[in-house]
Amino acid sequence: MKENGENNKQQLGSQDQDDEDLNFPTLDFPQEEASPPAVAAAPSNGPKGLQMSMETVRAHHPHIARTFDSLWGFEQCEAYLQRLIQDGADGREKSRRGFSDEVMQALLTIAQEHKVTHR
């Protein structure tokens, strides 16, 4: 059995060498943007109320703020916000007792701003 695996590796190695010998041109495809433009992707760059809300969340729950930074501008961000606000899930599949009033107000502000700017 071991010999078959080694033979396969040798055959694959020689196939790679054969491909190089054919001198196929390298194909360069333009990279599509996987996320919205940088300003939209960073909620901290938004209006002052949004910036203050993000600072509040970042101070108390940095992992949640990092998730916003990654999801901002996508519909998954809205779903994540709704789960945080309604279910108390913190994004790590753990239940919470709830957020402080200050953080909850910040989450509501962030959710509203996302809904207004990305619908």
N, C-alpha and C positions, 0 to 999 in steps of 0.2 A: 504494500500500500504506500509506503514511504517513497518508493522509487517512482510511482505514478505522479505523486505530488512534485517531486524534484524534476521529472521529465516535463511536466506542465510548466513549471517555472522557467526551465531552459527554453521551451518552445515560445513562451510569452516573451522572454528576453530577446530571442532572435527575431520575433515578429516586430518588436519595437525598433530593433536595428534595421529591419527591412523597410519600415515606414520612413525612417530617417534617410535611408538611401534613395528613396523616391523623390526627395526634395519637394514635397508638397508645400505650397505657400502657407504661411501662418495667417489665419483669419482673425481679424480684429473687429469685434462687434462693439458698437457704442454701448456704454453702460446706461441702463435705464435707471432713473432715480427711484429708489425703493421707498423713499419717504418724502413728505412735503418739503418745500424750501426751508432753509435753516431758521428763518424767523418764525415760521409756523411751527417748526419742530421744537422750539424752545419756549414754553409758556412763561418763562421768566422775562422774556423780551416784550411781553404784551403790555396792556394798559397798567397804570399804577396799581389799581385794585387787584388785578391778577398777580402782579409782581409781589405785592404784600401777602396775598393769600399763599402763593408758592413759598415765600420765605417762612411763613407760619408752618406749613406742612413740612418743609425741609428741616426745620428746627426740631419738630416733634417726631416725625416719621420719615427719615431720609430715604428709605427704600421705596416708599410710596411716591415721593417726589421724583426719584430716578425713573420710576415706571411712567410717570406723566411725561418726563422728558423724552422717553422712548416712543410713547404711544400718541403724543400730541398731534392732532390733525387727522387721526384715523378714527373710524367708528369704534374700534376696540377700546379707545380711551373713554368714550362715553359709556360703554358697557361696564368698564372697570370702575368708573366713577359711580355709576348707579349701584353696583355691587357694594362698594364701600359705604355709600350713604344709606342704602336700604337694608342690607344684610349684615353690615358690620364686618364683612370679610376683609382681611388686610392684604389680600393678594398672595398670601402664603397658605391659603386654604385653612386658616385658623379662625375660629369665632372670636369676636371681641365683645367686651362689655359695652363698648361704644367709645366714641371719640369725645374729647373735651369740647365744650361749647365753642371755644376759639377755633379748634381744628375743624369742627363740623361746619361752622360759618365759612371758613376758608374753602372747604370742599364744595359747598354749595355755590360759592362765588366762582370757583374754577369750573364747575360743571356748567353753570350758566354761560360763562365766557366761551367755553368750548362749543356749546350748542349754538351760540350766536355767530361765532366766527367760522364754524366748520360744518354748516348745513347747507 
